[in-house]
């Protein structure tokens, strides 16, 4: 079973052009086949797009975790998470 994690980043600050998603994902202490980031300042469709993208890539379990920006290319997970499901 492949697992995907969408990190929904909330709080102060917005994604800048220097945010490196690969580096940020490697700093997280999670086990997943794929990690994507969605920032709270973006449209709501970006969360749905990430979920759809992971489904197309074969992820059978997709979890959305909440994180806060903790510097350049770093996110701290808050411990809150949501299980995403569809039809």
N, CA, C and O atoms as CSV, one atom per row, in Angstrom:
chain,resi,resn,atom,element,x,y,z
A,1,UNK,N,N,0.845,-1.170,0.000
A,1,UNK,CA,C,0.000,0.000,0.000
A,1,UNK,C,C,0.895,1.239,0.000
A,1,UNK,O,O,1.714,1.421,0.901
A,2,UNK,N,N,0.735,2.080,-1.008
A,2,UNK,CA,C,1.514,3.310,-1.078
A,2,UNK,C,C,0.828,4.402,-0.276
A,2,UNK,O,O,-0.396,4.534,-0.304
A,3,UNK,N,N,1.633,5.189,0.444
A,3,UNK,CA,C,1.114,6.260,1.275
A,3,UNK,C,C,1.622,7.603,0.779
A,3,UNK,O,O,2.809,7.772,0.498
A,4,UNK,N,N,0.707,8.553,0.678
A,4,UNK,CA,C,1.051,9.919,0.322
A,4,UNK,C,C,0.675,10.851,1.446
A,4,UNK,O,O,-0.331,10.647,2.125
A,5,UNK,N,N,1.484,11.878,1.643
A,5,UNK,CA,C,1.200,12.868,2.679
A,5,UNK,C,C,1.145,14.243,2.038
A,5,UNK,O,O,2.063,14.656,1.328
A,6,UNK,N,N,0.037,14.951,2.305
A,6,UNK,CA,C,-0.088,16.347,1.911
A,6,UNK,C,C,0.101,17.160,3.184
A,6,UNK,O,O,-0.645,16.988,4.149
A,7,UNK,N,N,1.080,18.032,3.192
A,7,UNK,CA,C,1.317,18.898,4.346
A,7,UNK,C,C,0.660,20.238,4.051
A,7,UNK,O,O,1.085,20.962,3.151
A,8,UNK,N,N,-0.383,20.563,4.816
A,8,UNK,CA,C,-1.094,21.826,4.667
A,8,UNK,C,C,-0.440,22.825,5.608
A,8,UNK,O,O,-0.600,22.737,6.826
A,9,UNK,N,N,0.297,23.772,5.043
A,9,UNK,CA,C,1.103,24.713,5.832
A,9,UNK,C,C,0.265,25.944,6.168
A,9,UNK,O,O,-0.256,26.619,5.281
A,10,UNK,N,N,0.147,26.223,7.473
A,10,UNK,CA,C,-0.641,27.361,7.970
A,10,UNK,C,C,0.261,28.295,8.763
A,10,UNK,O,O,1.418,27.981,9.040
A,11,UNK,N,N,-0.298,29.462,9.125
A,11,UNK,CA,C,0.419,30.380,10.000
A,11,UNK,C,C,1.042,31.541,9.265
A,11,UNK,O,O,0.757,31.792,8.094
A,12,UNK,N,N,1.895,32.240,9.975
A,12,UNK,CA,C,2.549,33.426,9.439
A,12,UNK,C,C,3.499,33.063,8.311
A,12,UNK,O,O,4.094,31.985,8.300
A,13,UNK,N,N,3.628,33.959,7.385
A,13,UNK,CA,C,4.531,33.737,6.261
A,13,UNK,C,C,3.826,33.008,5.139
A,13,UNK,O,O,2.866,32.271,5.360
A,14,UNK,N,N,4.303,33.218,3.964
A,14,UNK,CA,C,3.758,32.543,2.789
A,14,UNK,C,C,4.895,31.872,2.055
A,14,UNK,O,O,6.067,32.161,2.296
A,15,UNK,N,N,4.546,30.992,1.176
A,15,UNK,CA,C,5.557,30.299,0.387
A,15,UNK,C,C,6.287,31.323,-0.473
A,15,UNK,O,O,5.670,32.082,-1.221
A,16,UNK,N,N,7.586,31.329,-0.355
A,16,UNK,CA,C,8.372,32.201,-1.226
A,16,UNK,C,C,9.057,31.358,-2.290
A,16,UNK,O,O,9.022,30.128,-2.239
A,17,UNK,N,N,9.667,32.012,-3.232
A,17,UNK,CA,C,10.262,31.285,-4.354
A,17,UNK,C,C,11.479,30.466,-3.936
A,17,UNK,O,O,11.963,29.656,-4.726
A,18,UNK,N,N,11.989,30.652,-2.716
A,18,UNK,CA,C,13.167,29.927,-2.264
A,18,UNK,C,C,12.822,28.660,-1.482
A,18,UNK,O,O,13.729,27.958,-1.034
A,19,UNK,N,N,11.552,28.352,-1.307
A,19,UNK,CA,C,11.144,27.161,-0.571
A,19,UNK,C,C,11.424,25.927,-1.418
A,19,UNK,O,O,10.924,25.809,-2.537
A,20,UNK,N,N,12.220,25.014,-0.886
A,20,UNK,CA,C,12.594,23.794,-1.606
A,20,UNK,C,C,11.788,22.640,-1.017
A,20,UNK,O,O,12.058,22.191,0.097
A,21,UNK,N,N,10.796,22.163,-1.770
A,21,UNK,CA,C,9.911,21.111,-1.268
A,21,UNK,C,C,10.651,19.805,-0.999
A,21,UNK,O,O,10.344,19.115,-0.027
A,22,UNK,N,N,11.615,19.454,-1.841
A,22,UNK,CA,C,12.384,18.218,-1.628
A,22,UNK,C,C,13.161,18.276,-0.323
A,22,UNK,O,O,13.175,17.314,0.446
A,23,UNK,N,N,13.802,19.402,-0.081
A,23,UNK,CA,C,14.574,19.563,1.157
A,23,UNK,C,C,13.652,19.542,2.371
A,23,UNK,O,O,13.959,18.898,3.374
A,24,UNK,N,N,12.523,20.245,2.284
A,24,UNK,CA,C,11.574,20.277,3.400
A,24,UNK,C,C,11.019,18.888,3.689
A,24,UNK,O,O,10.866,18.513,4.851
A,25,UNK,N,N,10.716,18.121,2.642
A,25,UNK,CA,C,10.199,16.762,2.832
A,25,UNK,C,C,11.232,15.857,3.483
A,25,UNK,O,O,10.889,15.001,4.298
A,26,UNK,N,N,12.500,16.047,3.122
A,26,UNK,CA,C,13.550,15.207,3.709
A,26,UNK,C,C,13.771,15.516,5.189
A,26,UNK,O,O,14.254,14.662,5.931
A,27,UNK,N,N,13.421,16.731,5.624
A,27,UNK,CA,C,13.581,17.117,7.027
A,27,UNK,C,C,12.438,16.614,7.909
A,27,UNK,O,O,12.572,16.572,9.132
A,28,UNK,N,N,11.319,16.233,7.299
A,28,UNK,CA,C,10.181,15.739,8.074
A,28,UNK,C,C,10.456,14.322,8.559
A,28,UNK,O,O,11.117,13.542,7.874
A,29,UNK,N,N,9.954,13.998,9.725
A,29,UNK,CA,C,10.119,12.656,10.270
A,29,UNK,C,C,8.866,11.836,9.971
A,29,UNK,O,O,8.125,11.448,10.874
A,30,UNK,N,N,8.647,11.580,8.666
A,30,UNK,CA,C,7.480,10.806,8.243
A,30,UNK,C,C,7.919,9.740,7.246
A,30,UNK,O,O,8.924,9.886,6.549
A,31,UNK,N,N,7.145,8.674,7.199
A,31,UNK,CA,C,7.410,7.617,6.218
A,31,UNK,C,C,6.290,7.665,5.190
A,31,UNK,O,O,5.135,7.372,5.499
A,32,UNK,N,N,6.638,8.033,3.980
A,32,UNK,CA,C,5.652,8.123,2.906
A,32,UNK,C,C,6.351,7.908,1.578
A,32,UNK,O,O,7.554,8.129,1.439
A,33,UNK,N,N,5.567,7.472,0.610
A,33,UNK,CA,C,6.101,7.290,-0.732
A,33,UNK,C,C,6.153,8.617,-1.491
A,33,UNK,O,O,6.935,8.772,-2.429
A,34,UNK,N,N,5.325,9.562,-1.083
A,34,UNK,CA,C,5.280,10.862,-1.748
A,34,UNK,C,C,4.815,11.914,-0.745
A,34,UNK,O,O,3.912,11.658,0.052
A,35,UNK,N,N,5.436,13.107,-0.783
A,35,UNK,CA,C,5.057,14.222,0.086
A,35,UNK,C,C,4.865,15.455,-0.788
A,35,UNK,O,O,5.703,15.762,-1.636
A,36,UNK,N,N,3.752,16.162,-0.576
A,36,UNK,CA,C,3.488,17.416,-1.275
A,36,UNK,C,C,3.075,18.464,-0.253
A,36,UNK,O,O,2.553,18.139,0.813
A,37,UNK,N,N,3.318,19.733,-0.594
A,37,UNK,CA,C,2.996,20.844,0.293
A,37,UNK,C,C,1.940,21.736,-0.347
A,37,UNK,O,O,2.001,22.038,-1.539
A,38,UNK,N,N,0.965,22.154,0.471
A,38,UNK,CA,C,-0.050,23.120,0.059
A,38,UNK,C,C,-0.027,24.219,1.111
A,38,UNK,O,O,-0.027,23.935,2.309
A,39,UNK,N,N,-0.006,25.467,0.669
A,39,UNK,CA,C,0.081,26.599,1.586
A,39,UNK,C,C,-1.280,27.255,1.749
A,39,UNK,O,O,-2.028,27.379,0.780
A,40,UNK,N,N,-1.609,27.676,2.966
A,40,UNK,CA,C,-2.939,28.187,3.291
A,40,UNK,C,C,-3.314,29.420,2.483
A,40,UNK,O,O,-4.506,29.691,2.337
A,41,UNK,N,N,-2.385,30.163,1.962
A,41,UNK,CA,C,-2.694,31.338,1.159
A,41,UNK,C,C,-3.112,30.999,-0.257
A,41,UNK,O,O,-3.575,31.874,-0.990
A,42,UNK,N,N,-2.959,29.755,-0.653
A,42,UNK,CA,C,-3.328,29.335,-1.998
A,42,UNK,C,C,-4.815,29.021,-2.051
A,42,UNK,O,O,-5.477,28.944,-1.016
A,43,UNK,N,N,-5.337,28.840,-3.253
A,43,UNK,CA,C,-6.760,28.536,-3.398
A,43,UNK,C,C,-7.071,27.149,-2.856
A,43,UNK,O,O,-6.193,26.291,-2.768
A,44,UNK,N,N,-8.330,26.943,-2.493
A,44,UNK,CA,C,-8.752,25.651,-1.940
A,44,UNK,C,C,-8.564,24.526,-2.937
A,44,UNK,O,O,-8.419,23.369,-2.540
A,45,UNK,N,N,-8.564,24.842,-4.226
A,45,UNK,CA,C,-8.396,23.820,-5.250
A,45,UNK,C,C,-7.043,23.154,-5.212
A,45,UNK,O,O,-6.895,22.043,-5.720
A,46,UNK,N,N,-6.052,23.793,-4.629
A,46,UNK,CA,C,-4.721,23.213,-4.585
A,46,UNK,C,C,-4.678,21.971,-3.700
A,46,UNK,O,O,-3.937,21.034,-3.996
A,47,UNK,N,N,-5.445,21.946,-2.638
A,47,UNK,CA,C,-5.520,20.758,-1.784
A,47,UNK,C,C,-6.179,19.621,-2.553
A,47,UNK,O,O,-5.706,18.485,-2.515
A,48,UNK,N,N,-7.267,19.923,-3.248
A,48,UNK,CA,C,-7.943,18.901,-4.050
A,48,UNK,C,C,-7.051,18.429,-5.195
A,48,UNK,O,O,-7.045,17.244,-5.526
A,49,UNK,N,N,-6.305,19.340,-5.796
A,49,UNK,CA,C,-5.404,18.967,-6.883
A,49,UNK,C,C,-4.309,18.027,-6.376
A,49,UNK,O,O,-3.984,17.038,-7.032
A,50,UNK,N,N,-3.744,18.335,-5.213
A,50,UNK,CA,C,-2.703,17.470,-4.648
A,50,UNK,C,C,-3.254,16.088,-4.346
A,50,UNK,O,O,-2.590,15.084,-4.603
A,51,UNK,N,N,-4.466,16.028,-3.800
A,51,UNK,CA,C,-5.100,14.750,-3.507
A,51,UNK,C,C,-5.313,13.959,-4.802
A,51,UNK,O,O,-5.014,12.766,-4.857
A,52,UNK,N,N,-5.833,14.627,-5.849
A,52,UNK,CA,C,-6.047,13.970,-7.140
A,52,UNK,C,C,-4.720,13.502,-7.733
A,52,UNK,O,O,-4.629,12.387,-8.248
A,53,UNK,N,N,-3.696,14.346,-7.664
A,53,UNK,CA,C,-2.376,14.022,-8.213
A,53,UNK,C,C,-1.805,12.775,-7.539
A,53,UNK,O,O,-1.239,11.912,-8.210
A,54,UNK,N,N,-1.949,12.679,-6.230
A,54,UNK,CA,C,-1.440,11.506,-5.517
A,54,UNK,C,C,-2.233,10.248,-5.855
A,54,UNK,O,O,-1.669,9.158,-5.948
A,55,UNK,N,N,-3.531,10.402,-6.037
A,55,UNK,CA,C,-4.371,9.272,-6.426
A,55,UNK,C,C,-3.932,8.737,-7.785
A,55,UNK,O,O,-3.825,7.526,-7.976
A,56,UNK,N,N,-3.679,9.636,-8.719
A,56,UNK,CA,C,-3.230,9.245,-10.055
A,56,UNK,C,C,-1.863,8.567,-9.989
A,56,UNK,O,O,-1.583,7.667,-10.781
A,57,UNK,N,N,-1.015,8.987,-9.061
A,57,UNK,CA,C,0.316,8.403,-8.910
A,57,UNK,C,C,0.299,7.080,-8.145
A,57,UNK,O,O,1.359,6.502,-7.900
A,58,UNK,N,N,-0.889,6.587,-7.761
A,58,UNK,CA,C,-0.997,5.263,-7.156
A,58,UNK,C,C,-1.001,5.218,-5.640
A,58,UNK,O,O,-0.860,4.141,-5.060
A,59,UNK,N,N,-1.160,6.355,-4.984
A,59,UNK,CA,C,-1.215,6.359,-3.526
A,59,UNK,C,C,-2.584,5.844,-3.090
A,59,UNK,O,O,-3.607,6.418,-3.464
A,60,UNK,N,N,-2.616,4.782,-2.313
A,60,UNK,CA,C,-3.886,4.221,-1.866
A,60,UNK,C,C,-4.300,4.780,-0.509
A,60,UNK,O,O,-5.473,4.702,-0.142
A,61,UNK,N,N,-3.375,5.331,0.224
A,61,UNK,CA,C,-3.679,5.985,1.515
A,61,UNK,C,C,-3.083,7.378,1.452
A,61,UNK,O,O,-1.877,7.539,1.265
A,62,UNK,N,N,-3.937,8.388,1.611
A,62,UNK,CA,C,-3.480,9.769,1.556
A,62,UNK,C,C,-3.899,10.462,2.841
A,62,UNK,O,O,-5.076,10.473,3.200
A,63,UNK,N,N,-2.924,11.040,3.528
A,63,UNK,CA,C,-3.160,11.728,4.793
A,63,UNK,C,C,-2.784,13.193,4.618
A,63,UNK,O,O,-1.779,13.516,3.984
A,64,UNK,N,N,-3.593,14.067,5.180
A,64,UNK,CA,C,-3.285,15.496,5.166
A,64,UNK,C,C,-2.860,15.887,6.579
A,64,UNK,O,O,-3.633,15.760,7.528
A,65,UNK,N,N,-1.621,16.364,6.705
A,65,UNK,CA,C,-1.094,16.784,8.001
A,65,UNK,C,C,-0.949,18.306,8.008
A,65,UNK,O,O,-0.635,18.912,6.984
A,66,UNK,N,N,-1.177,18.902,9.146
A,66,UNK,CA,C,-1.043,20.346,9.282
A,66,UNK,C,C,0.364,20.666,9.767
A,66,UNK,O,O,0.872,20.033,10.692
A,67,UNK,N,N,0.987,21.658,9.130
A,67,UNK,CA,C,2.331,22.065,9.510
A,67,UNK,C,C,2.443,23.575,9.547
A,67,UNK,O,O,1.590,24.285,9.014
A,68,UNK,N,N,3.503,24.062,10.181
A,68,UNK,CA,C,3.781,25.497,10.245
A,68,UNK,C,C,5.151,25.749,9.647
A,68,UNK,O,O,6.077,24.963,9.847
A,69,UNK,N,N,5.278,26.843,8.916
A,69,UNK,CA,C,6.551,27.222,8.327
A,69,UNK,C,C,7.542,27.520,9.445
A,69,UNK,O,O,7.250,28.292,10.358
A,70,UNK,N,N,8.724,26.896,9.362
A,70,UNK,CA,C,9.728,27.038,10.429
A,70,UNK,C,C,11.060,27.484,9.844
A,70,UNK,O,O,12.113,26.996,10.255
A,71,UNK,N,N,11.022,28.393,8.902
A,71,UNK,CA,C,12.253,28.869,8.282
A,71,UNK,C,C,12.321,28.453,6.831
A,71,UNK,O,O,11.376,27.893,6.277
A,72,UNK,N,N,13.461,28.740,6.227
A,72,UNK,CA,C,13.658,28.430,4.814
A,72,UNK,C,C,13.644,26.924,4.597
A,72,UNK,O,O,14.460,26.202,5.170
A,73,UNK,N,N,12.730,26.458,3.782
A,73,UNK,CA,C,12.613,25.038,3.429
A,73,UNK,C,C,12.495,24.127,4.642
A,73,UNK,O,O,13.065,23.037,4.668
A,74,UNK,N,N,11.751,24.580,5.646
A,74,UNK,CA,C,11.535,23.770,6.848
A,74,UNK,C,C,10.102,23.950,7.331
A,74,UNK,O,O,9.589,25.067,7.396
A,75,UNK,N,N,9.469,22.838,7.666
A,75,UNK,CA,C,8.094,22.841,8.166
A,75,UNK,C,C,8.051,21.973,9.415
A,75,UNK,O,O,8.637,20.891,9.453
A,76,UNK,N,N,7.354,22.456,10.434
A,76,UNK,CA,C,7.153,21.700,11.662
A,76,UNK,C,C,5.719,21.199,11.684
A,76,UNK,O,O,4.786,21.992,11.554
A,77,UNK,N,N,5.529,19.897,11.846
A,77,UNK,CA,C,4.190,19.330,11.912
A,77,UNK,C,C,3.559,19.630,13.264
A,77,UNK,O,O,4.232,19.566,14.293
A,78,UNK,N,N,2.253,19.961,13.267
A,78,UNK,CA,C,1.559,20.320,14.503
A,78,UNK,C,C,0.982,19.114,15.214
A,78,UNK,O,O,0.602,19.212,16.381
A,79,UNK,N,N,0.907,17.975,14.536
A,79,UNK,CA,C,0.312,16.785,15.147
A,79,UNK,C,C,-1.128,16.570,14.720
A,79,UNK,O,O,-1.687,15.500,14.958
A,80,UNK,N,N,-1.742,17.572,14.090
A,80,UNK,CA,C,-3.103,17.413,13.588
A,80,UNK,C,C,-3.049,16.798,12.192
A,80,UNK,O,O,-2.201,17.164,11.379
A,81,UNK,N,N,-3.945,15.877,11.923
A,81,UNK,CA,C,-3.990,15.280,10.593
A,81,UNK,C,C,-5.416,14.898,10.239
A,81,UNK,O,O,-6.268,14.714,11.107
A,82,UNK,N,N,-5.653,14.783,8.922
A,82,UNK,CA,C,-6.966,14.417,8.404
A,82,UNK,C,C,-6.776,13.286,7.400
A,82,UNK,O,O,-5.818,13.290,6.628
A,83,UNK,N,N,-7.671,12.338,7.412
A,83,UNK,CA,C,-7.670,11.275,6.415
A,83,UNK,C,C,-8.531,11.768,5.254
A,83,UNK,O,O,-9.692,12.128,5.452
A,84,UNK,N,N,-7.976,11.786,4.058
A,84,UNK,CA,C,-8.722,12.218,2.886
A,84,UNK,C,C,-9.316,11.003,2.214
A,84,UNK,O,O,-8.662,9.965,2.105
A,85,UNK,N,N,-10.547,11.123,1.764
A,85,UNK,CA,C,-11.209,10.009,1.102
A,85,UNK,C,C,-12.058,10.538,-0.042
A,85,UNK,O,O,-12.453,11.704,-0.046
A,86,UNK,N,N,-12.329,9.695,-0.987
A,86,UNK,CA,C,-13.162,10.099,-2.118
A,86,UNK,C,C,-14.022,8.936,-2.564
A,86,UNK,O,O,-14.060,7.881,-1.931
A,87,UNK,N,N,-14.700,9.154,-3.655
A,87,UNK,CA,C,-15.619,8.138,-4.169
A,87,UNK,C,C,-14.952,7.312,-5.227
A,87,UNK,O,O,-15.569,6.403,-5.781
